[in-house]
Amino acid sequence: MNTYNVNDASFKNTAEFKNFINDNPGTGYLRIRAYAAGGAIPISGLQISISKNIDNDKVIFFEGATDSSGLIEGIALPAPIMSTDNMISPSSATYNITATYAPDNEVQLYSVRIYDNLYVVQNISIVPDIQRGGLNWQ
């Protein structure tokens, strides 16, 4: 499995990527919210990578870190166009989220469905390790 960045010009010209965009011409939005203590303490600097497997290749759509409020806002991702027929369940595109909390070397994996013209929120709860006097408190 090869890894590509979605902005890589050589990958954008492949048939696999063109087929993916043809199947997902809409745009959905993702918000990452990272916190500790039941939402009371925002986690800043949490490294986030959003990827999708396309024809046995890992394609990275976003890489970044949460801000001082523990947020990353408005990540735009390709999604299938939503049908206007209310009797048809909406189609979605599934993406993988890798959250890395560097101080504790903790990695959490998530799968999220993205829908056209909708905003999806992924909450990520972190329990930091605290060292006090050589003892490890959690």
C-alpha positions in Angstrom: 0.0 0.0 0.0 1.4 3.4 -1.0 0.7 6.6 0.8 -0.1 9.8 -1.1 -1.1 13.3 -0.1 -4.3 14.5 -1.8 -2.5 17.6 -3.0 0.2 15.5 -4.8 -0.2 16.6 -8.5 0.9 13.2 -9.8 -1.7 11.4 -7.7 -4.5 13.8 -8.7 -4.0 12.8 -12.3 -4.5 9.0 -11.7 -7.6 7.2 -12.8 -8.3 6.0 -9.3 -8.4 9.5 -7.9 -10.5 10.8 -10.8 -13.0 8.0 -10.2 -13.1 8.8 -6.5 -13.9 12.4 -7.2 -16.4 11.5 -9.8 -18.2 9.3 -7.2 -17.8 12.0 -4.5 -18.4 15.4 -6.1 -20.0 17.0 -3.1 -18.3 18.4 0.0 -18.9 17.6 3.7 -17.2 19.2 6.7 -15.5 17.8 9.7 -14.8 19.4 13.1 -12.4 17.9 15.5 -12.9 18.6 19.3 -10.3 17.3 21.6 -10.6 17.5 25.4 -9.9 16.0 28.8 -11.8 15.9 32.1 -15.2 15.4 30.4 -14.8 18.4 28.1 -13.6 20.8 30.8 -10.0 21.0 29.5 -9.2 21.5 25.8 -6.3 19.5 24.4 -4.1 21.7 22.2 -1.5 20.4 19.8 -3.2 17.0 19.3 -1.8 15.8 15.9 -4.6 14.8 13.5 -4.3 12.9 10.2 -7.4 12.2 8.0 -7.0 9.6 5.4 -9.0 7.3 3.1 -8.0 4.0 1.4 -8.6 4.4 -2.4 -7.8 1.3 -4.5 -5.3 -0.1 -1.9 -3.5 3.3 -1.6 -3.7 5.4 1.6 -4.6 9.0 0.6 -4.0 11.7 3.3 -6.6 14.5 3.0 -5.6 16.5 6.0 -2.8 16.8 8.6 -2.8 19.4 11.4 -3.0 20.0 15.1 -5.8 21.3 17.4 -5.6 24.9 18.5 -5.6 26.3 22.0 -9.3 25.6 22.3 -8.8 21.9 21.3 -10.5 22.5 17.9 -9.9 22.1 14.2 -12.7 23.7 12.3 -14.1 23.3 8.8 -12.1 20.4 7.3 -13.6 20.0 3.8 -13.8 16.4 2.5 -15.2 14.9 -0.7 -18.6 13.3 -0.2 -21.3 11.8 -2.5 -24.1 14.2 -3.5 -27.1 13.8 -1.2 -30.3 12.6 -2.9 -33.3 14.9 -2.7 -35.6 11.8 -2.3 -36.4 11.5 1.4 -37.1 7.8 0.8 -33.5 7.0 0.0 -30.9 6.9 2.8 -28.1 9.4 2.3 -24.8 8.2 0.9 -21.6 8.9 2.7 -17.8 8.6 2.4 -15.9 7.0 5.3 -12.6 8.5 6.4 -10.0 7.4 8.9 -8.8 9.7 11.7 -5.6 9.2 13.5 -5.1 11.3 16.6 -1.7 11.3 18.2 -1.1 12.8 21.7 2.7 13.3 21.7 3.3 13.8 25.5 2.0 10.3 26.3 2.7 8.8 22.8 -0.9 7.8 22.7 -2.6 7.1 19.3 -6.3 6.8 18.9 -8.0 5.7 15.6 -11.5 6.7 14.5 -13.7 6.1 11.5 -16.1 8.9 10.5 -18.8 9.1 7.8 -19.0 12.4 5.9 -22.2 13.6 4.1 -22.6 16.2 1.5 -23.4 19.7 2.9 -23.4 18.5 6.5 -21.0 19.3 9.4 -19.8 16.2 11.4 -18.2 16.6 14.8 -15.7 14.1 16.0 -15.0 14.3 19.8 -11.7 12.9 21.0 -11.3 12.4 24.7 -7.7 12.2 26.1 -6.7 11.1 29.5 -3.2 12.5 30.1 -0.7 10.7 32.3 0.4 12.8 35.2 3.8 12.2 36.9 3.9 13.2 40.6 6.9 12.3 42.8 7.8 9.3 40.6 4.2 8.0 40.8 2.0 7.7 37.8 -1.5 9.0 38.3 -4.3 8.6 35.8 
